[in-house]
Amino acid sequence: MKLILPEDSVSDCQAYLADKGINAQHIYPDIDEIPRRIEKIAFELPGVEAGSDLENLFKAVGFVVVQWGNAEQTLDLLAVGVFSCFAGHELLKRRPKQLGQKIEFLRKCFATFPKLSPFKAECDDLLNRFESLSQSRHDIVHGAIDSISAENDVFTFTKIDVNPREHHELRTVLLDNAEWSEYLRALMKLGTDDISLARKVWDALKVRR
């Protein structure tokens, strides 16, 4: 579902903001109830009941954050290997920081340097999967939860997209338990496959570790 909001109309955003205020009362505990010191490393979340929808939500989103961080950092390791081996080449004028920059940079490098050509097909497949999975990850991490309770095993988020020249856009994002297993497996495979590629590339380039 997409809702286009012209810049001169904010009533829908105002209504959404009011709903967020109500939801926040249920999501965030009273800060005074959080102990100043937690005696053991348990990372307990005050007010979150074991087995509750909210705990399941935090576990799912936390998994996405941790798994994606590990996977994307391996792209940085690939970039490190390239810069170490091909320093001075015109493609290496700027080190990529954002995911899109990393993908574009590595595609060009694996298509340009003969030493990387044996791994080009594997790299292209990996980068295509990063692009395919990145939108869901982005929506889950940067969207705001609408309710702490799952409805029909689905959590609903709202994401505000920004087109600076035209409008803001409210978009609904669903975290569906029916699709979770497939997404989880795809993220885990992404992480194992990119580590495998990075190791092969580093060995082939004889990068000093």
Helices and strands as residue ranges (DSSP letters): E 2-6, H 11-27, G 31-33, H 53-85, G 90-92, H 99-112, G 114-119, H 120-142, E 144-145, E 154-163, E 167-176, H 177-205
